[in-house]
Amino acid sequence: MDHLKRVTDEFARQAHTFDRFAETTDEQVAARFAAALGDAGRGDLVDVACGPGVVTAAIAPRAASVVAFDATGEMLDKARARCAKAGLANVTFQCGNAESLPFEDARFDGVVTRLAIHHFADPQRALGEMFRVLRPGGTAVIVDVVSSEVPEESNLQNAIERLRDPSHVRMLPASALDAGVARAGFRDLAPDTWDKRREFEEWMDIVADPARAEPVRTVVRALAEAGRHAGMGLVLRGGRVEFFHRWRLLQAHKPPH
């Protein structure tokens, strides 16, 4: 199956549950993006792979305009409803592929993306496209979950993630994510990293597929019982499997010349 179709099929099915998850996954989303965007946040912005529009709605009140961009129409419907409820009239919505953005060079003062890099078939190409559409001197805010720097742990965590969601490609280690952003041409990278505790059942509920949950539950419970944390802090507490996702935010800039 074409990977983009796999992504759109999966997130069309997940749209309702992912919408609820995305709203609660980071209570500091507005403050984080406002601080990282700085003055660029008052200009023309694009939210790449915007999903249900949580970041879009958070950045739009300060912005001149925002384009909410996503490959999945059902996610754009959620974003449109969220922005309408918030009374935001400066947001437009566009469907397409993040690896081939339909915007002219230097179109935006700021580019943001959250929790999307690990779903791109070619993340380097997507980062290059974000660099291309950003004006010289503009600011990008790139946020994703990252895996362990230990290859065996990273591979194991990514295998678990793909069993849960076949649209998952690869969570990069922080060093690889940073290197990819720099390779795209961005400079002055300023990182922030934090861990978000998760419960296995809550995490599986988002994909809303009980047939997937049973084998993944068996695997992660066996790993936790064997003391294998898989780079994600797998542990049994009160009979429940818990773990963490490590988030990394990169503020980055396009050189002015």
Protein Blocks (a to p, Z undefined) as FASTA:
>chain_A
ZZklmmmmmmmmmmmmmmmmmmmmpmklmmmmmmmnmmmlmmccddehklnolmmmmmmm
mpmbdcdddfblklmmmmmmmmmmnopakbccddddfklccbdehkbfbdcdehklmmpf
blmlmmmmmmmmpcehiacddddddddfblklmmmmmmmmmmmmmkbcbdcdfklmmmmm
mmnopahiacddddddddfklmmmmnopaklmmmmmmmmmmmmmnopanlnopaceehia
cdddddddddddddfZZ
